[in-house]
Amino acid sequence: MRVLRAYPTLLRAYWARALEYRGQSIIWILSSILPLIMMTVWLSIAGETGEIGSYDRVGFISYYLAVTVMRRMVGVWIIWDLDRDIRQGLLSPQLLRPIDPVHMHFSRILALRPLQFILVGPPVIIAALLFGAQYDLRPLTILFVLLAIFGAMCIEFFMQMATGALAFWLTQAVAITEVWFYARALFSGWIIPIDLFPAPIANALQVLPFRYVLSFPIEILLGRLTLAEIGFGFAVQYGWLLLIFLLYRLLWTRGLREYGAVGA
């Protein structure tokens, strides 16, 4: 309960900090361009046949506009800070505080969500209206989308916490995380919609974690999933979240023992 009472203060502090770094906001906006480039590529390919797989022109526009927003909503960027804090001993004063450092990192990520949406959401909404993008905006669907976004963000967060904890033993923990970044970029639906992969790969991605850090909430928003498929998706998503959280706790607990053993 003490930790929960601290969250409002932490969120206000990190919100104020985010507003100070305007340059970072520009980088966020520029990094949102890639999905729109991929949309243009797919539209040019589909231009001759009219559609590819289950996607027509409106389908591709709807999908990649959703990708542009979802990447900002589920994105996490803590691995570099965590790796630096462990290797340079900056973690030591954080461990003296009454709150576990994980809560400070998590509250920082939560505080950035509104700013991310303010920067990227309005232009995407305007584009969606202009180009006739189609989404399922029923209240129950929106609730499912929000739950899927939260699950995706938590998977990404604890995956970075787990790989970042490897810095207790390794000097290149960030390099290991980059392997996850590359695999996620390819298999999460960021570059290629999952159902456009060959069937064996698409079927495998139904149970691997990559789909559930981006594509899953988008598929719900596009109205492409039945209620049973959504239920199955949540079971897989939150199952992976539990496994990755347990991996993080194992590495973090053992890493702290290693960290303390060398007098940091």
BELJO-V637846 format. One record per residue. N is the residue number from 1. PHI is phi in radians with two decimals (999 if undefined). PSI is psi in whole degrees, 0 to 359 (999 if undefined). OMEGA is omega as a letter, one per 30 degrees, with the letter a starting at -180 (NA if undefined). Layout:
N;PHI;PSI;OMEGA
N;PHI;PSI;OMEGA
//
This chain:
1;999;324;l
2;-1.06;321;l
3;-1.14;317;a
4;-1.08;322;l
5;-1.17;335;a
6;-1.40;340;a
7;-1.08;316;l
8;-0.98;318;l
9;-1.16;316;l
10;-1.10;319;a
11;-1.13;319;l
12;-1.12;319;a
13;-1.14;316;a
14;-1.31;331;l
15;-1.11;314;l
16;-1.10;322;l
17;-1.14;320;a
18;-1.11;324;a
19;-1.19;338;a
20;-1.34;333;a
21;-1.69;80;a
22;-1.22;327;l
23;-1.06;321;l
24;-1.08;323;l
25;-1.10;321;l
26;-1.12;319;l
27;-1.08;318;l
28;-1.01;316;a
29;-1.13;315;a
30;-1.12;325;a
31;-1.26;351;l
32;-1.52;359;a
33;-1.33;328;a
34;-0.94;313;l
35;-1.01;326;l
36;-1.23;326;l
37;-1.14;316;l
38;-1.12;324;l
39;-1.07;317;l
40;-1.10;320;l
41;-1.08;311;a
42;-1.15;324;l
43;-1.15;322;l
44;-1.18;323;l
45;-1.20;318;a
46;-1.31;347;a
47;-1.04;327;a
48;-1.38;321;a
49;-1.73;344;a
50;1.62;330;l
51;-2.80;160;l
52;-2.29;123;a
53;1.03;233;l
54;-1.69;12;a
55;-1.94;126;l
56;-1.81;192;a
57;-1.02;311;l
58;-1.13;325;l
59;-1.09;316;l
60;-1.15;318;l
61;-1.08;313;a
62;-1.07;318;a
63;-1.13;308;a
64;-1.33;335;l
65;-1.17;321;l
66;-1.15;321;l
67;-1.03;318;a
68;-1.01;317;l
69;-1.34;316;a
70;-1.09;323;l
71;-1.05;324;l
72;-1.29;327;a
73;-1.35;330;a
74;-1.86;354;a
75;-1.19;143;l
76;-2.33;139;a
77;-2.43;69;a
78;-2.06;346;a
79;-1.04;320;a
80;-1.18;318;l
81;-1.14;317;a
82;-1.14;316;l
83;-1.07;316;l
84;-1.13;316;a
85;-1.08;321;a
86;-1.26;312;a
87;-1.23;328;a
88;-1.70;4;l
89;1.39;8;a
90;-1.27;350;l
91;-1.26;334;a
92;-0.96;307;l
93;-1.13;332;l
94;-1.17;326;a
95;-1.25;343;l
96;-1.43;347;a
97;-1.35;158;a
98;-1.29;355;a
99;-2.03;134;l
100;-1.01;137;a
101;-0.95;334;a
102;-1.04;326;a
103;-1.24;327;l
104;-1.18;318;l
105;-1.14;317;a
106;-1.19;319;l
107;-1.15;327;l
108;-1.14;319;l
109;-1.15;317;l
110;-1.10;319;a
111;-1.12;334;a
112;-1.39;342;a
113;-1.02;311;a
114;-1.05;319;a
115;-1.14;320;l
116;-1.02;315;a
117;-1.21;321;l
118;-1.06;322;a
119;-1.31;321;a
120;-1.83;327;a
121;-1.04;306;a
122;-1.00;314;l
123;-1.06;322;l
124;-1.19;320;l
125;-1.09;317;l
126;-1.08;315;l
127;-1.09;321;l
128;-1.08;320;l
129;-1.20;320;a
130;-1.19;322;a
131;-1.74;4;l
132;1.28;32;l
133;-1.05;146;a
134;-2.09;126;l
135;-2.37;156;l
136;-1.56;106;a
137;-1.90;24;l
138;-1.17;148;a
139;-0.94;318;a
140;-1.14;321;l
141;-1.11;316;l
142;-1.06;320;l
143;-1.07;314;l
144;-1.07;319;l
145;-1.07;315;a
146;-1.10;319;l
147;-1.13;321;l
148;-1.21;322;l
149;-1.10;316;l
150;-1.09;316;l
151;-1.09;319;l
152;-1.11;316;l
153;-1.09;319;a
154;-1.19;322;l
155;-1.05;312;a
156;-1.10;319;a
157;-1.10;308;a
158;-1.30;336;l
159;-1.14;317;l
160;-1.21;325;l
161;-1.13;321;a
162;-1.19;311;a
163;-1.22;328;l
164;-1.12;327;l
165;-1.14;341;l
166;-1.13;344;l
167;-1.14;346;l
168;-1.11;333;a
169;-2.05;332;a
170;-2.00;158;l
171;-1.72;355;a
172;-2.20;47;l
173;-1.12;326;l
174;-1.10;323;l
175;-1.08;323;l
176;-1.17;320;l
177;-1.13;327;l
178;-1.12;331;l
179;-1.07;316;l
180;-1.08;317;a
181;-1.04;315;a
182;-1.17;316;l
183;-1.13;320;l
184;-1.13;318;a
185;-1.04;321;a
186;-1.39;318;a
187;-1.81;0;a
188;-1.57;353;a
189;1.69;5;a
190;-1.19;313;a
191;-1.64;315;a
192;-2.21;127;l
193;-0.96;137;a
194;-1.02;323;a
195;-1.34;2;l
196;-1.66;355;l
197;-1.25;158;l
198;-0.95;149;a
199;-0.91;315;a
200;-1.05;320;l
201;-1.23;315;l
202;-1.05;320;l
203;-1.18;319;l
204;-1.12;324;a
205;-1.21;345;l
206;-1.16;337;a
207;-2.07;357;l
208;-1.57;159;a
209;-1.27;340;a
210;-1.03;317;a
211;-1.00;328;a
212;-1.57;4;l
213;-1.79;0;l
214;-2.78;302;a
215;-1.13;322;a
216;-0.99;307;l
217;-1.11;329;l
218;-1.19;318;l
219;-1.07;322;l
220;-1.13;314;a
221;-1.09;325;l
222;-1.37;354;a
223;1.28;27;a
224;-1.58;354;a
225;-2.02;142;l
226;-1.36;169;l
227;-1.08;322;l
228;-1.15;319;l
229;-1.16;325;l
230;-1.15;317;l
231;-1.07;316;l
232;-1.09;318;l
233;-1.07;318;l
234;-1.16;323;l
235;-1.09;316;l
236;-1.20;315;a
237;-1.07;309;a
238;-1.34;340;l
239;-1.16;315;l
240;-1.12;322;l
241;-1.05;317;l
242;-1.11;315;a
243;-1.11;317;a
244;-1.21;324;l
245;-1.10;316;l
246;-1.13;323;l
247;-1.10;316;l
248;-1.03;313;a
249;-1.09;321;l
250;-1.11;310;a
251;-1.17;320;a
252;-1.16;315;a
253;-1.11;313;l
254;-1.22;325;l
255;-1.15;323;l
256;-1.13;326;l
257;-1.15;318;l
258;-1.12;319;a
259;-1.10;315;l
260;-1.25;330;a
261;-1.17;335;l
262;-1.71;9;l
263;1.41;19;l
264;-1.27;999;NA
//
